[in-house]
Amino acid sequence: MNFLTFFLSLYSVSAANKLRSIDARLGKCHGIEIRELTINQAHKYFKSGSLTPEKLTECYLNRIKKMNPFLNAVIEVNPDALKITKTLPEELKTQPLYGIPILVKDNIATKDKMNTTAGNPALLSAIPNDDAEVVQRLRSAGAIILGKANLSEMSGFLGSGVKAGFSTRGGQTKNPYLESGEVAGSSSGSAVAVSANLAIAALGTETSGSLNSPARLNSIFTLKSTYGLVSSKGVIPIASSLDTVGAMTRSADDLKIIAGVLTGKLTRSKCSFRNSNKLKVGIINIPKEKSNPTFDKFKSSLENSMSIIPSDVFSLNDLDYIGADIDATRLAEFPSALNSYIKNTKNTKITVKYLIDQKKGGPISSYDKLNDVLSSLSCNNTHDIQKSQALARKAIDDLLEKNKFDALLLPGDLYVFGIVYSVIARYPSMTIPLGLDYKGFPSADRITGIRHKPKFIGY
């Protein structure tokens, strides 16, 4: 799906004409169409000699240079990206991400010439001593770290009233589909960059919905793995008991390849949601008037194995309770999690209070939630999420086990239940883009499943 069809409506006629010109000029890379390019396709072009990692990286850097001023999806590019493509070791040619340009969210540490700040200038001095573990895995698999993606500053946790996708360093990330420009957060830049073909893929992070929400609004795939399967070491944290890292891609196959690299569970088989004869999927019901043809087509591909579940299977009271518990967990865990991260940087003096002081008078003038964090510290506060975790796991497990489901599909307005319940349960969840909904906006469904369920979500 070409994002410009929707993107042009956001701007004046002159800007729209300029974007058409840029897109037409940069759509092909040395004669090869790179919009919607997949990892496997890129490797075929490398093998045939039609493209090289250097040429492909150069083409994505050109797209970023020309199109990012309209999107603010990328905070900075890697000044050594092209140099790296020229010095890739021969032995990496057999690796699954050889020569593949990938962006990483600006809260994921890289030990190179780029900054790692979560969009906050106050962290420019906190230079990482090491790559984040997920970055190490990407590099070992042959990937080119193309640059850093914009985000909701400090993952959108510390200041209320700030629009999702805004950071002091990167400005306001813009959605290529929605007239309102809503991008969701906090992995906004990662999602927009992938949607706009500024890279083959990107890494984002999630504490509570920060992968799946922007993926939904930008019509791309993402996977939040079972908690603990993907390392969050070297990520500027929010809550260490919930934080995780995930890939954001335009294809299911690319998602599976990168998830395999991040978890160490790489398989060579292709993904297919049509090959679902052995699956049993529970689809939470939505009103017919809120459905759309794309979703109906997706449902029909599962018609031999799906079961419709009443929409009231999740409790609104439990939803409110669990949501409040997620907030309490983040407040309680942030100070110690931040301290642990800062210890592995060049500036070990950064504290919660320092972040508050540095924000005074800035574009985000108040980190008001940090005052709650300070109050929490003065009380030596801790938080136990076991009750909420038990509620969420019971809600999911009962549906899966009672009905022998392999996974649950939560469409449309019920999407938020999938976010809140799977987050606190620490279960895997995946966003699948479905085109446009009944309002003409990007649509997606969220799949969640029991821990390590191998048939559907094996991550």
C-alpha positions in Angstrom: 0.0 0.0 0.0 1.6 3.2 -1.1 1.6 5.6 1.8 1.6 8.8 -0.4 -2.0 8.1 -1.5 -3.0 9.0 2.1 -0.1 11.3 3.0 -0.8 13.9 0.4 -4.1 15.0 1.9 -2.2 16.3 5.0 -0.4 19.1 3.1 -0.8 22.0 0.7 -0.9 21.4 -3.0 2.6 22.6 -3.5 3.9 20.3 -0.7 1.9 17.4 -2.2 3.4 18.0 -5.6 6.9 18.1 -4.1 6.3 14.8 -2.3 5.1 13.2 -5.5 8.2 14.3 -7.2 10.4 13.0 -4.4 8.6 9.7 -4.2 8.8 9.1 -8.0 12.5 10.0 -8.0 13.5 7.9 -5.0 11.1 5.0 -5.4 13.7 3.0 -7.3 17.2 2.3 -6.2 19.5 1.7 -9.1 16.6 0.5 -11.1 15.1 -1.6 -8.3 11.8 -0.7 -6.6 12.5 -0.5 -2.9 9.1 0.6 -1.6 7.7 -2.4 0.2 11.1 -4.2 -0.3 11.5 -7.3 1.9 14.6 -8.8 3.5 14.4 -11.9 1.2 14.0 -9.8 -1.9 17.0 -7.6 -0.9 19.1 -10.7 -0.5 18.1 -12.0 -3.9 19.2 -8.6 -5.4 22.5 -8.8 -3.5 23.1 -12.3 -4.8 22.3 -11.3 -8.4 24.5 -8.2 -8.2 21.5 -5.9 -9.0 22.0 -4.2 -5.6 24.7 -4.1 -2.9 24.3 -3.3 0.8 26.1 0.0 0.1 23.8 1.0 -2.7 20.7 0.0 -0.8 21.8 1.9 2.3 22.6 5.0 0.2 19.1 4.9 -1.3 17.4 4.8 2.1 19.6 7.6 3.4 18.4 9.6 0.4 14.8 8.9 1.2 15.4 10.0 4.8 17.1 13.2 3.7 14.3 14.2 1.4 11.2 12.9 3.1 12.0 13.0 6.8 11.4 16.8 7.0 7.7 16.0 6.3 7.6 13.2 8.9 10.1 13.8 11.7 10.4 10.0 12.0 14.2 9.9 12.2 16.1 11.9 14.9 19.6 11.2 13.4 21.3 9.0 10.8 24.4 6.9 11.4 27.3 8.9 9.9 29.2 5.7 9.5 26.4 3.7 7.8 27.9 3.7 4.3 31.4 3.0 5.7 30.0 0.0 7.5 28.5 -1.5 4.3 32.0 -1.3 2.7 33.6 -3.3 5.5 31.1 -6.0 6.2 33.0 -9.2 7.0 32.7 -11.9 4.3 31.4 -14.4 6.9 28.3 -12.3 7.5 27.0 -13.0 4.0 25.2 -16.1 5.3 23.5 -14.3 8.2 19.8 -13.5 8.0 20.1 -9.7 8.1 23.2 -9.3 6.0 23.3 -5.8 4.5 19.8 -4.9 5.7 19.3 -1.3 6.8 17.4 -1.1 10.1 16.5 1.9 12.3 16.4 1.7 16.1 14.4 3.7 18.5 16.3 6.5 20.2 16.0 4.8 23.6 18.1 1.8 22.4 21.8 2.2 23.2 24.4 2.1 20.4 28.1 2.5 21.0 28.9 4.5 18.0 28.8 8.2 16.8 25.1 8.4 17.4 23.3 9.6 20.5 21.0 7.6 22.7 18.6 10.0 24.5 15.0 8.9 24.4 14.4 12.3 22.6 15.6 14.2 25.7 18.7 16.6 25.3 19.4 16.1 29.0 20.7 12.6 28.2 23.1 13.7 25.5 25.9 13.3 28.0 24.8 9.8 29.0 27.0 8.1 26.3 26.5 4.3 26.4 29.5 2.2 27.2 28.1 -0.7 25.1 25.6 -1.5 22.4 22.2 -2.7 23.7 22.0 -6.4 23.6 19.4 -6.3 20.8 21.8 -4.1 18.7 24.6 -6.5 19.3 22.3 -9.3 17.9 21.4 -7.1 14.8 25.1 -6.4 14.1 26.0 -10.1 14.5 23.3 -11.0 12.0 24.7 -8.5 9.5 22.3 -5.6 9.8 23.3 -2.0 9.1 22.2 0.3 11.9 20.8 3.1 9.7 19.9 5.7 12.4 17.8 6.5 15.4 14.0 6.8 15.2 12.0 9.6 16.9 9.6 8.7 19.8 7.4 10.2 22.5 10.1 11.8 24.7 11.1 9.4 27.6 8.7 6.9 26.0 5.8 9.2 26.8 5.8 8.3 30.5 7.1 11.4 32.3 5.0 14.3 31.1 1.3 14.5 30.7 -0.5 16.6 28.1 2.2 16.1 25.4 1.2 14.8 22.0 2.3 11.2 21.2 5.3 11.2 19.0 6.8 14.5 20.2 10.3 14.8 21.5 12.4 17.9 22.2 15.2 16.5 20.0 13.1 15.2 17.1 10.0 17.4 17.1 6.5 16.0 16.3 6.4 12.7 14.4 3.7 12.8 11.7 1.5 10.0 10.6 1.5 9.3 6.8 -2.1 8.1 6.8 -4.3 10.1 9.2 -5.4 13.7 8.5 -5.2 14.3 12.3 -1.6 13.3 12.3 -2.1 10.9 15.2 0.8 8.5 15.4 0.3 6.9 18.9 3.3 6.2 21.0 5.8 5.8 22.1 7.6 4.0 19.2 6.1 6.6 16.8 9.2 7.2 14.7 9.9 3.6 14.2 6.4 2.9 13.0 6.2 5.9 10.6 9.7 5.3 9.2 8.7 1.7 8.3 5.4 2.7 6.9 7.0 5.4 4.8 9.8 3.1 3.5 12.6 5.0 5.1 14.1 1.6 6.1 13.3 -2.1 5.6 12.5 -2.4 9.3 12.9 -0.7 12.7 13.1 -1.7 16.4 10.8 -0.1 18.9 10.1 -0.7 22.6 7.0 -1.3 24.7 6.1 -0.9 28.3 2.3 -0.8 27.7 1.2 -0.5 24.1 4.1 1.4 22.6 4.8 -1.2 19.9 1.3 -2.2 19.0 -0.5 1.1 19.2 1.7 3.0 16.6 1.8 -0.1 14.4 -1.9 -0.1 14.3 -2.2 3.6 13.3 0.6 3.2 10.7 -0.6 0.0 9.1 2.5 -2.2 9.8 3.3 -5.4 11.6 4.8 -5.7 15.0 5.4 -8.4 17.7 5.7 -7.9 21.4 7.3 -11.2 22.5 6.7 -13.1 25.7 8.4 -11.0 28.4 12.0 -12.1 28.9 12.6 -13.6 25.5 14.1 -10.4 24.1 16.6 -8.6 26.2 16.0 -5.0 27.2 19.5 -4.6 28.5 20.9 -1.2 27.2 17.4 0.3 26.7 16.5 3.6 28.5 13.9 2.0 30.8 10.5 2.8 32.3 9.6 -0.4 34.2 12.0 -3.3 34.1 9.3 -5.8 34.8 7.3 -4.8 31.7 9.8 -3.3 29.2 10.5 -5.2 26.0 11.9 -4.6 22.5 10.2 -5.6 19.3 10.6 -5.3 15.5 8.3 -3.2 13.3 8.0 -4.3 9.6 5.8 -4.2 6.5 5.7 -8.0 6.1 5.0 -10.9 8.3 8.1 -12.8 7.0 10.4 -9.9 7.8 8.8 -9.8 11.3 9.5 -13.4 11.8 13.1 -13.1 10.6 14.0 -10.3 13.0 12.1 -11.8 15.9 14.2 -14.9 15.3 17.4 -12.9 15.5 16.3 -11.0 18.6 15.2 -14.2 20.5 17.8 -16.6 19.0 14.9 -18.7 17.7 15.4 -18.2 14.0 13.5 -20.4 11.6 13.6 -20.4 7.8 9.9 -21.2 7.2 7.7 -18.5 5.8 4.7 -17.0 7.6 1.2 -17.4 6.2 -2.0 -16.5 7.9 -3.9 -18.4 5.2 -2.4 -21.7 6.1 -4.5 -21.9 9.3 -6.2 -25.3 9.1 -4.5 -26.5 12.2 -5.3 -23.3 14.2 -8.3 -22.4 16.4 -8.7 -18.7 16.8 -11.1 -17.0 19.2 -12.3 -13.7 17.6 -13.8 -11.2 20.0 -17.1 -10.0 18.4 -17.6 -6.4 17.2 -20.8 -4.8 15.9 -21.3 -5.4 12.2 -21.4 -1.6 11.5 -17.9 -1.3 12.8 -16.5 -4.0 10.6 -14.8 -3.4 7.2 -14.3 -5.4 4.1 -10.6 -6.0 4.8 -11.3 -7.4 8.2 -14.1 -9.5 6.9 -11.8 -11.0 4.3 -9.2 -11.8 7.0 -11.9 -13.5 9.1 -13.0 -15.6 6.1 -9.4 -16.9 5.8 -9.9 -18.3 9.3 -13.5 -19.4 8.9 -12.7 -23.1 9.3 -11.0 -22.6 12.7 -12.4 -19.4 14.3 -15.0 -19.0 17.0 -16.9 -15.8 17.7 -16.7 -14.8 21.4 -19.1 -12.3 23.0 -17.6 -8.8 23.4 -18.1 -8.7 27.2 -15.7 -11.5 28.0 -13.2 -8.9 29.4 -14.3 -7.0 32.4 -14.4 -3.1 32.3 -13.8 -3.1 36.1 -10.7 -5.3 35.7 -9.5 -3.1 32.8 -9.6 0.0 35.0 -7.9 -1.8 37.8 -5.2 -3.3 35.7 -4.5 0.0 33.9 -4.0 1.8 37.2 -1.7 -1.0 38.3 0.4 -0.6 35.2 0.8 3.1 36.1 1.7 2.3 39.6 4.3 -0.2 38.5 6.0 2.3 36.2 6.2 4.9 38.9 7.6 2.5 41.4 10.2 0.9 39.1 11.4 3.9 37.0 14.0 5.3 39.5 15.9 2.1 40.1 15.7 1.1 36.4 17.0 4.5 35.3 19.9 4.2 37.8 20.8 0.8 36.5 20.9 2.1 32.9 22.9 5.3 33.8 25.6 3.2 35.5 26.6 1.9 32.1 27.1 5.3 30.6 29.8 8.0 30.6 27.8 10.2 33.0 26.7 8.4 36.1 25.5 11.5 37.9 22.1 11.8 36.1 19.1 11.3 38.4 15.4 11.7 38.3 15.7 15.1 39.9 18.3 16.1 37.3 15.8 15.3 34.5 13.2 17.5 36.2 15.6 20.4 36.6 16.8 20.2 33.0 13.2 20.4 31.6 12.3 23.8 33.1 11.5 26.2 30.3 11.9 23.7 27.5 9.4 22.5 24.9 8.1 20.0 27.4 8.2 22.4 30.4 7.0 19.9 32.9 7.8 16.3 33.6 4.9 16.3 36.0 4.9 12.5 36.5 8.5 12.7 37.8 7.1 14.6 40.8 5.0 11.5 41.5 8.2 9.4 41.1 10.0 11.6 43.6 7.1 11.2 46.1 7.3 7.5 45.5 11.0 7.6 46.3 10.5 9.6 49.5 8.1 6.9 50.7 10.5 4.1 49.6 7.6 2.8 47.5 7.4 -0.6 45.8 4.6 -2.1 43.9 3.5 -5.7 43.5 1.7 -6.5 40.2 0.8 -10.1 41.1 -2.9 -9.5 41.6 -3.3 -7.7 38.3 -1.1 -10.3 36.6 -3.3 -13.1 37.9 -6.5 -11.3 36.7 -5.1 -10.8 33.2 -3.6 -14.2 32.9 -6.8 -15.9 34.1 -8.9 -13.9 31.6 -6.7 -15.0 28.7 -5.9 -18.5 29.9 -9.6 -19.4 30.6 -10.6 -18.4 27.1 -7.7 -20.3 25.5 -7.9 -23.4 27.6 -11.6 -23.8 27.9 -12.2 -23.4 24.2 -8.9 -25.0 23.1 -7.9 -21.8 21.3 -4.4 -21.3 19.9 -4.8 -17.5 20.0 -7.2 -14.6 20.6 -8.0 -12.0 18.0 -9.1 -8.6 19.3 -10.3 -6.3 16.5 -11.4 -2.7 16.3 -12.6 -1.0 19.5 -11.6 -4.0 21.6 -7.9 -3.5 20.7 -7.2 -1.7 24.0 -8.2 -4.9 26.0 -5.5 -6.8 24.1 -2.9 -4.1 25.0 -3.8 -3.9 28.7 -4.4 -7.6 29.4 -1.4 -9.0 27.5 1.0 -6.3 28.9 0.3 -7.1 32.5 0.1 -10.8 31.8 3.5 -10.4 30.0 2.1 -12.6 27.2 3.0 -12.1 23.5 0.9 -10.0 21.2 1.1 -9.1 17.5 -0.5 -6.4 15.3 -1.6 -7.3 11.8 -2.4 -4.5 9.4 -5.8 -4.8 7.6 -6.0 -1.7 5.4 -8.6 0.9 6.1 -11.5 0.7 8.6 -15.1 1.8 8.2 -14.1 5.4 8.9 -11.3 5.3 6.2 -8.5 5.1 8.8 -5.8 2.5 9.1 -7.1 -0.7 10.7 -5.3 -3.5 12.5 -6.1 -6.5 14.7 -4.2 -7.6 17.7 -3.5 -11.3 18.3 -2.5 -12.5 21.8 -1.7 -16.0 22.9 -0.7 -18.1 25.9 3.0 -18.1 26.8 5.2 -19.9 24.2 2.1 -21.2 22.2 4.0 -22.7 19.3 1.3 -22.9 16.6 0.6 -19.2 16.3 2.9 -16.9 18.4 6.0 -18.9 19.1 7.8 -15.8 20.5 
